[in-house]
């Protein structure tokens, strides 16, 4: 690629934090890990069922066959978990970046707006999920802010509108707005 060609696929900014919403991302990664464990257990049950049927069908089968089958299943489960858990956990974390990043950005956008006022529309990276939600947030904020910016002496009214809207926001962090 030539130096003068635009790089349309690159995001406008890079994330500085590895896990932007660590709690959410780790919960989802754990869910992916649990899915890997469930898949492995189901695989082991199917294998045990097949081996048990085989052992019953073989003439002269005794407890040695079942003991060998048990050892084989245990080994199979351990190998499967060792192979499945890392990619499932990694997938859990990587998939959440496209969702947790925008959620984190929305939270910071509203915190910044509450502390220092409107500074422009909210933006998220081009490949992130929740693009439509971002557009809806911007339309809603523009609708609230636009009339206030056109009204002379309305800078104090912005705080009044934010004070009215703040109680409707989730109670995670209460933001005090002076009127």
SEDREN-956627 format. One record per residue (C-alpha): z negated, y, x; residue number from 1. Coordinates in pm, 1 decimal. Layout:
! residues N
<site><c3>Z</c3><c2>Y</c2><c1>X</c1><pos>NUM</pos></site>
...
END
This chain:
! residues 179
<site><c3>0.0</c3><c2>0.0</c2><c1>0.0</c1><pos>1</pos></site>
<site><c3>93.3</c3><c2>341.6</c2><c1>138.0</c1><pos>2</pos></site>
<site><c3>-175.4</c3><c2>601.1</c2><c1>194.0</c1><pos>3</pos></site>
<site><c3>-19.3</c3><c2>847.4</c2><c1>-50.2</c1><pos>4</pos></site>
<site><c3>-4.8</c3><c2>602.8</c2><c1>-343.6</c1><pos>5</pos></site>
<site><c3>-277.0</c3><c2>651.1</c2><c1>-605.7</c1><pos>6</pos></site>
<site><c3>-525.7</c3><c2>370.6</c2><c1>-644.9</c1><pos>7</pos></site>
<site><c3>-540.2</c3><c2>342.0</c2><c1>-1023.0</c1><pos>8</pos></site>
<site><c3>-744.9</c3><c2>23.3</c2><c1>-1029.8</c1><pos>9</pos></site>
<site><c3>-1038.1</c3><c2>154.4</c2><c1>-823.2</c1><pos>10</pos></site>
<site><c3>-1341.7</c3><c2>291.8</c2><c1>-1008.6</c1><pos>11</pos></site>
<site><c3>-1418.6</c3><c2>659.8</c2><c1>-978.8</c1><pos>12</pos></site>
<site><c3>-1755.9</c3><c2>587.5</c2><c1>-827.3</c1><pos>13</pos></site>
<site><c3>-1938.8</c3><c2>290.0</c2><c1>-687.0</c1><pos>14</pos></site>
<site><c3>-2273.5</c3><c2>170.5</c2><c1>-806.0</c1><pos>15</pos></site>
<site><c3>-2552.5</c3><c2>236.2</c2><c1>-554.4</c1><pos>16</pos></site>
<site><c3>-2800.0</c3><c2>-6.7</c2><c1>-710.2</c1><pos>17</pos></site>
<site><c3>-2727.2</c3><c2>-378.9</c2><c1>-702.1</c1><pos>18</pos></site>
<site><c3>-2909.0</c3><c2>-454.6</c2><c1>-1029.3</c1><pos>19</pos></site>
<site><c3>-2896.9</c3><c2>-144.2</c2><c1>-1246.7</c1><pos>20</pos></site>
<site><c3>-3102.6</c3><c2>-297.2</c2><c1>-1528.6</c1><pos>21</pos></site>
<site><c3>-3279.0</c3><c2>-571.3</c2><c1>-1336.4</c1><pos>22</pos></site>
<site><c3>-3479.7</c3><c2>-699.3</c2><c1>-1634.1</c1><pos>23</pos></site>
<site><c3>-3176.7</c3><c2>-744.5</c2><c1>-1859.1</c1><pos>24</pos></site>
<site><c3>-2957.8</c3><c2>-880.9</c2><c1>-1582.7</c1><pos>25</pos></site>
<site><c3>-3217.4</c3><c2>-1130.8</c2><c1>-1464.3</c1><pos>26</pos></site>
<site><c3>-3281.5</c3><c2>-1249.4</c2><c1>-1821.4</c1><pos>27</pos></site>
<site><c3>-2910.8</c3><c2>-1311.6</c2><c1>-1867.4</c1><pos>28</pos></site>
<site><c3>-2885.0</c3><c2>-1485.2</c2><c1>-1528.6</c1><pos>29</pos></site>
<site><c3>-3176.6</c3><c2>-1709.0</c2><c1>-1628.3</c1><pos>30</pos></site>
<site><c3>-2997.4</c3><c2>-1784.6</c2><c1>-1956.0</c1><pos>31</pos></site>
<site><c3>-2689.0</c3><c2>-1890.6</c2><c1>-1758.4</c1><pos>32</pos></site>
<site><c3>-2910.7</c3><c2>-2106.5</c2><c1>-1534.0</c1><pos>33</pos></site>
<site><c3>-3066.8</c3><c2>-2269.0</c2><c1>-1840.1</c1><pos>34</pos></site>
<site><c3>-2718.4</c3><c2>-2341.8</c2><c1>-1970.4</c1><pos>35</pos></site>
<site><c3>-2640.9</c3><c2>-2518.2</c2><c1>-1642.4</c1><pos>36</pos></site>
<site><c3>-2960.7</c3><c2>-2722.8</c2><c1>-1679.1</c1><pos>37</pos></site>
<site><c3>-2881.3</c3><c2>-2815.3</c2><c1>-2038.7</c1><pos>38</pos></site>
<site><c3>-2527.7</c3><c2>-2918.5</c2><c1>-1938.2</c1><pos>39</pos></site>
<site><c3>-2670.7</c3><c2>-3134.2</c2><c1>-1661.2</c1><pos>40</pos></site>
<site><c3>-2924.7</c3><c2>-3301.1</c2><c1>-1889.8</c1><pos>41</pos></site>
<site><c3>-2654.4</c3><c2>-3372.0</c2><c1>-2148.1</c1><pos>42</pos></site>
<site><c3>-2438.6</c3><c2>-3519.4</c2><c1>-1872.4</c1><pos>43</pos></site>
<site><c3>-2729.9</c3><c2>-3738.3</c2><c1>-1759.8</c1><pos>44</pos></site>
<site><c3>-2796.4</c3><c2>-3860.3</c2><c1>-2114.9</c1><pos>45</pos></site>
<site><c3>-2432.9</c3><c2>-3950.5</c2><c1>-2166.9</c1><pos>46</pos></site>
<site><c3>-2427.8</c3><c2>-4131.8</c2><c1>-1832.5</c1><pos>47</pos></site>
<site><c3>-2747.6</c3><c2>-4323.1</c2><c1>-1910.9</c1><pos>48</pos></site>
<site><c3>-2609.6</c3><c2>-4423.1</c2><c1>-2250.0</c1><pos>49</pos></site>
<site><c3>-2284.7</c3><c2>-4547.0</c2><c1>-2091.9</c1><pos>50</pos></site>
<site><c3>-2466.5</c3><c2>-4737.1</c2><c1>-1815.5</c1><pos>51</pos></site>
<site><c3>-2709.0</c3><c2>-4893.3</c2><c1>-2063.8</c1><pos>52</pos></site>
<site><c3>-2419.9</c3><c2>-5017.0</c2><c1>-2274.3</c1><pos>53</pos></site>
<site><c3>-2251.5</c3><c2>-5155.3</c2><c1>-1965.3</c1><pos>54</pos></site>
<site><c3>-2569.2</c3><c2>-5329.3</c2><c1>-1850.9</c1><pos>55</pos></site>
<site><c3>-2616.0</c3><c2>-5489.1</c2><c1>-2195.3</c1><pos>56</pos></site>
<site><c3>-2258.9</c3><c2>-5614.7</c2><c1>-2196.7</c1><pos>57</pos></site>
<site><c3>-2279.5</c3><c2>-5771.6</c2><c1>-1851.4</c1><pos>58</pos></site>
<site><c3>-2407.0</c3><c2>-6128.3</c2><c1>-1871.7</c1><pos>59</pos></site>
<site><c3>-2737.1</c3><c2>-6190.1</c2><c1>-1696.2</c1><pos>60</pos></site>
<site><c3>-2834.1</c3><c2>-5821.5</c2><c1>-1666.4</c1><pos>61</pos></site>
<site><c3>-3198.0</c3><c2>-5773.6</c2><c1>-1578.8</c1><pos>62</pos></site>
<site><c3>-3435.8</c3><c2>-5491.1</c2><c1>-1491.9</c1><pos>63</pos></site>
<site><c3>-3277.9</c3><c2>-5449.7</c2><c1>-1146.9</c1><pos>64</pos></site>
<site><c3>-2963.4</c3><c2>-5312.2</c2><c1>-1308.1</c1><pos>65</pos></site>
<site><c3>-3167.4</c3><c2>-5060.8</c2><c1>-1510.5</c1><pos>66</pos></site>
<site><c3>-3365.8</c3><c2>-4958.4</c2><c1>-1200.7</c1><pos>67</pos></site>
<site><c3>-3043.4</c3><c2>-4902.2</c2><c1>-1008.5</c1><pos>68</pos></site>
<site><c3>-2897.4</c3><c2>-4707.3</c2><c1>-1300.8</c1><pos>69</pos></site>
<site><c3>-3209.3</c3><c2>-4489.6</c2><c1>-1317.2</c1><pos>70</pos></site>
<site><c3>-3182.0</c3><c2>-4405.3</c2><c1>-948.6</c1><pos>71</pos></site>
<site><c3>-2811.8</c3><c2>-4331.8</c2><c1>-987.7</c1><pos>72</pos></site>
<site><c3>-2874.4</c3><c2>-4096.8</c2><c1>-1280.8</c1><pos>73</pos></site>
<site><c3>-3152.4</c3><c2>-3911.4</c2><c1>-1095.6</c1><pos>74</pos></site>
<site><c3>-2926.0</c3><c2>-3862.2</c2><c1>-795.4</c1><pos>75</pos></site>
<site><c3>-2641.6</c3><c2>-3749.0</c2><c1>-1022.8</c1><pos>76</pos></site>
<site><c3>-2866.2</c3><c2>-3492.4</c2><c1>-1194.6</c1><pos>77</pos></site>
<site><c3>-2987.3</c3><c2>-3345.3</c2><c1>-863.3</c1><pos>78</pos></site>
<site><c3>-2634.7</c3><c2>-3315.7</c2><c1>-722.8</c1><pos>79</pos></site>
<site><c3>-2508.6</c3><c2>-3162.4</c2><c1>-1048.5</c1><pos>80</pos></site>
<site><c3>-2790.1</c3><c2>-2905.3</c2><c1>-1053.8</c1><pos>81</pos></site>
<site><c3>-2732.7</c3><c2>-2818.4</c2><c1>-689.2</c1><pos>82</pos></site>
<site><c3>-2363.3</c3><c2>-2762.0</c2><c1>-760.5</c1><pos>83</pos></site>
<site><c3>-2394.2</c3><c2>-2590.6</c2><c1>-1099.7</c1><pos>84</pos></site>
<site><c3>-2696.4</c3><c2>-2359.9</c2><c1>-1071.5</c1><pos>85</pos></site>
<site><c3>-2571.2</c3><c2>-2117.4</c2><c1>-801.8</c1><pos>86</pos></site>
<site><c3>-2236.9</c3><c2>-2037.7</c2><c1>-969.3</c1><pos>87</pos></site>
<site><c3>-2398.5</c3><c2>-2012.2</c2><c1>-1314.5</c1><pos>88</pos></site>
<site><c3>-2665.2</c3><c2>-1768.2</c2><c1>-1188.3</c1><pos>89</pos></site>
<site><c3>-2404.0</c3><c2>-1569.0</c2><c1>-995.8</c1><pos>90</pos></site>
<site><c3>-2181.4</c3><c2>-1557.5</c2><c1>-1304.0</c1><pos>91</pos></site>
<site><c3>-2479.8</c3><c2>-1443.4</c2><c1>-1509.8</c1><pos>92</pos></site>
<site><c3>-2543.0</c3><c2>-1150.9</c2><c1>-1277.8</c1><pos>93</pos></site>
<site><c3>-2177.5</c3><c2>-1055.3</c2><c1>-1228.2</c1><pos>94</pos></site>
<site><c3>-2091.8</c3><c2>-1067.2</c2><c1>-1597.7</c1><pos>95</pos></site>
<site><c3>-2384.5</c3><c2>-839.1</c2><c1>-1678.3</c1><pos>96</pos></site>
<site><c3>-2261.4</c3><c2>-561.8</c2><c1>-1446.4</c1><pos>97</pos></site>
<site><c3>-1989.9</c3><c2>-466.2</c2><c1>-1694.2</c1><pos>98</pos></site>
<site><c3>-2249.2</c3><c2>-431.9</c2><c1>-1971.4</c1><pos>99</pos></site>
<site><c3>-2570.9</c3><c2>-331.1</c2><c1>-1794.2</c1><pos>100</pos></site>
<site><c3>-2393.2</c3><c2>-59.7</c2><c1>-1592.6</c1><pos>101</pos></site>
<site><c3>-2275.6</c3><c2>132.9</c2><c1>-1898.6</c1><pos>102</pos></site>
<site><c3>-2610.8</c3><c2>88.2</c2><c1>-2075.6</c1><pos>103</pos></site>
<site><c3>-2784.1</c3><c2>228.6</c2><c1>-1766.0</c1><pos>104</pos></site>
<site><c3>-2533.1</c3><c2>516.2</c2><c1>-1754.5</c1><pos>105</pos></site>
<site><c3>-2593.6</c3><c2>600.1</c2><c1>-2123.5</c1><pos>106</pos></site>
<site><c3>-2967.9</c3><c2>603.6</c2><c1>-2063.8</c1><pos>107</pos></site>
<site><c3>-2932.7</c3><c2>836.0</c2><c1>-1761.5</c1><pos>108</pos></site>
<site><c3>-2688.8</c3><c2>1057.5</c2><c1>-1953.2</c1><pos>109</pos></site>
<site><c3>-2937.4</c3><c2>1113.5</c2><c1>-2236.5</c1><pos>110</pos></site>
<site><c3>-3230.2</c3><c2>1158.7</c2><c1>-1996.2</c1><pos>111</pos></site>
<site><c3>-3030.4</c3><c2>1420.4</c2><c1>-1801.6</c1><pos>112</pos></site>
<site><c3>-2926.6</c3><c2>1591.2</c2><c1>-2124.6</c1><pos>113</pos></site>
<site><c3>-3287.2</c3><c2>1601.9</c2><c1>-2247.0</c1><pos>114</pos></site>
<site><c3>-3415.9</c3><c2>1744.3</c2><c1>-1919.1</c1><pos>115</pos></site>
<site><c3>-3140.8</c3><c2>1989.8</c2><c1>-1823.5</c1><pos>116</pos></site>
<site><c3>-2912.5</c3><c2>2025.1</c2><c1>-2124.1</c1><pos>117</pos></site>
<site><c3>-2552.4</c3><c2>1931.6</c2><c1>-2189.6</c1><pos>118</pos></site>
<site><c3>-2342.0</c3><c2>1903.4</c2><c1>-1876.0</c1><pos>119</pos></site>
<site><c3>-2022.9</c3><c2>1745.8</c2><c1>-2009.6</c1><pos>120</pos></site>
<site><c3>-1910.3</c3><c2>1416.6</c2><c1>-2156.8</c1><pos>121</pos></site>
<site><c3>-2056.4</c3><c2>1082.2</c2><c1>-2055.1</c1><pos>122</pos></site>
<site><c3>-1831.3</c3><c2>873.8</c2><c1>-1831.2</c1><pos>123</pos></site>
<site><c3>-1836.8</c3><c2>509.1</c2><c1>-1732.5</c1><pos>124</pos></site>
<site><c3>-1623.0</c3><c2>312.3</c2><c1>-1491.1</c1><pos>125</pos></site>
<site><c3>-1273.1</c3><c2>219.4</c2><c1>-1602.2</c1><pos>126</pos></site>
<site><c3>-1324.1</c3><c2>-161.0</c2><c1>-1613.9</c1><pos>127</pos></site>
<site><c3>-1667.9</c3><c2>-154.2</c2><c1>-1777.1</c1><pos>128</pos></site>
<site><c3>-1735.0</c3><c2>-281.6</c2><c1>-2127.0</c1><pos>129</pos></site>
<site><c3>-1859.1</c3><c2>-49.9</c2><c1>-2403.7</c1><pos>130</pos></site>
<site><c3>-1575.8</c3><c2>202.7</c2><c1>-2358.8</c1><pos>131</pos></site>
<site><c3>-1556.9</c3><c2>261.0</c2><c1>-2735.7</c1><pos>132</pos></site>
<site><c3>-1932.6</c3><c2>320.8</c2><c1>-2751.8</c1><pos>133</pos></site>
<site><c3>-1897.5</c3><c2>577.3</c2><c1>-2473.1</c1><pos>134</pos></site>
<site><c3>-1623.2</c3><c2>755.9</c2><c1>-2667.6</c1><pos>135</pos></site>
<site><c3>-1840.4</c3><c2>750.0</c2><c1>-2981.2</c1><pos>136</pos></site>
<site><c3>-2136.3</c3><c2>894.5</c2><c1>-2790.3</c1><pos>137</pos></site>
<site><c3>-1915.4</c3><c2>1172.1</c2><c1>-2656.4</c1><pos>138</pos></site>
<site><c3>-1777.3</c3><c2>1251.4</c2><c1>-3003.1</c1><pos>139</pos></site>
<site><c3>-2127.9</c3><c2>1263.6</c2><c1>-3150.6</c1><pos>140</pos></site>
<site><c3>-2270.5</c3><c2>1477.6</c2><c1>-2871.0</c1><pos>141</pos></site>
<site><c3>-1969.4</c3><c2>1710.6</c2><c1>-2881.7</c1><pos>142</pos></site>
<site><c3>-2018.9</c3><c2>1752.3</c2><c1>-3255.9</c1><pos>143</pos></site>
<site><c3>-2381.3</c3><c2>1854.1</c2><c1>-3200.2</c1><pos>144</pos></site>
<site><c3>-2322.8</c3><c2>2070.6</c2><c1>-2894.7</c1><pos>145</pos></site>
<site><c3>-1993.3</c3><c2>2241.2</c2><c1>-2984.8</c1><pos>146</pos></site>
<site><c3>-2126.5</c3><c2>2462.1</c2><c1>-3269.4</c1><pos>147</pos></site>
<site><c3>-2428.9</c3><c2>2555.1</c2><c1>-3059.1</c1><pos>148</pos></site>
<site><c3>-2213.1</c3><c2>2665.9</c2><c1>-2767.0</c1><pos>149</pos></site>
<site><c3>-1999.3</c3><c2>2885.4</c2><c1>-2993.9</c1><pos>150</pos></site>
<site><c3>-2300.4</c3><c2>3057.1</c2><c1>-3152.3</c1><pos>151</pos></site>
<site><c3>-2424.3</c3><c2>3365.0</c2><c1>-2961.3</c1><pos>152</pos></site>
<site><c3>-2781.7</c3><c2>3322.1</c2><c1>-2839.6</c1><pos>153</pos></site>
<site><c3>-2776.9</c3><c2>2950.5</c2><c1>-2924.8</c1><pos>154</pos></site>
<site><c3>-2914.7</c3><c2>2826.3</c2><c1>-2593.6</c1><pos>155</pos></site>
<site><c3>-3261.2</c3><c2>2802.3</c2><c1>-2746.4</c1><pos>156</pos></site>
<site><c3>-3117.7</c3><c2>2621.0</c2><c1>-3049.2</c1><pos>157</pos></site>
<site><c3>-3000.0</c3><c2>2331.6</c2><c1>-2831.1</c1><pos>158</pos></site>
<site><c3>-3361.5</c3><c2>2246.6</c2><c1>-2755.3</c1><pos>159</pos></site>
<site><c3>-3439.0</c3><c2>2269.5</c2><c1>-3127.8</c1><pos>160</pos></site>
<site><c3>-3159.3</c3><c2>2022.0</c2><c1>-3215.4</c1><pos>161</pos></site>
<site><c3>-3267.5</c3><c2>1785.6</c2><c1>-2935.5</c1><pos>162</pos></site>
<site><c3>-3626.7</c3><c2>1805.6</c2><c1>-3061.9</c1><pos>163</pos></site>
<site><c3>-3505.8</c3><c2>1697.9</c2><c1>-3406.9</c1><pos>164</pos></site>
<site><c3>-3293.8</c3><c2>1412.3</c2><c1>-3269.5</c1><pos>165</pos></site>
<site><c3>-3546.5</c3><c2>1283.7</c2><c1>-3010.6</c1><pos>166</pos></site>
<site><c3>-3779.9</c3><c2>1104.5</c2><c1>-3259.9</c1><pos>167</pos></site>
<site><c3>-3485.8</c3><c2>892.9</c2><c1>-3379.8</c1><pos>168</pos></site>
<site><c3>-3421.1</c3><c2>763.3</c2><c1>-3026.8</c1><pos>169</pos></site>
<site><c3>-3578.4</c3><c2>430.9</c2><c1>-2918.8</c1><pos>170</pos></site>
<site><c3>-3943.6</c3><c2>462.5</c2><c1>-2821.6</c1><pos>171</pos></site>
<site><c3>-3884.4</c3><c2>332.2</c2><c1>-2467.7</c1><pos>172</pos></site>
<site><c3>-3942.6</c3><c2>672.5</c2><c1>-2313.1</c1><pos>173</pos></site>
<site><c3>-4053.5</c3><c2>966.1</c2><c1>-2521.8</c1><pos>174</pos></site>
<site><c3>-3890.5</c3><c2>1284.9</c2><c1>-2400.3</c1><pos>175</pos></site>
<site><c3>-4073.4</c3><c2>1604.5</c2><c1>-2474.9</c1><pos>176</pos></site>
<site><c3>-3845.8</c3><c2>1889.4</c2><c1>-2570.9</c1><pos>177</pos></site>
<site><c3>-3986.9</c3><c2>2238.3</c2><c1>-2612.4</c1><pos>178</pos></site>
<site><c3>-3858.2</c3><c2>2445.9</c2><c1>-2899.3</c1><pos>179</pos></site>
END
